[in-house]
Structures are given as C-alpha cells and as structure tokens.
Amino acid sequence: MMLTETPFRAREKLLEKQRLFQSIHRHTYLKGPMDKVTSVAIPLALAASSLYMIGTGIYNMSNGIGKKE
C-alpha cells in the first residue's frame, strides 16, 4: 500500500505558469506580476528619499540652520 500526497497545485496550472514564464522575454526578476514594485519602485523611492535628505542636509549646513549650541 503506497500513500501519495496531493500536490500543492494542479499539474495543469503548473504547466500553464511554466509556459507563461518561459514565453516572456524579460529579465528573471521582472517576470512576476508584482516584481516591478519590488525591483523598481521601492529602490527608486529609497534613492529619491535619500537624495532629498542629502540635499536638505547640505542646504542646512550651508545656511547654518539647525545647529546645536
């Protein structure tokens, strides 16, 4: 008697997803539906906020704003 586990996904769904991902000619990290958010938007937001903070710091230093006494 051999017991088999039921698969996590149906074989047809798995084959359909494999065909989809193999047919898309993009980089691997941009193939999924939410990959643009995690691979492009978040790093751009982090870079923009850090550039803003650096600019604010340079402005404050050059005008002597926010010094501790």
Secondary structure, DSSP 8 states (H G I E B T S, - for coil): -------SS-HHHHHHHHHHHHH--S-GGG-STTHHIIIIIHHHHHHHHHHHHHHHHHHHHHHTTT---
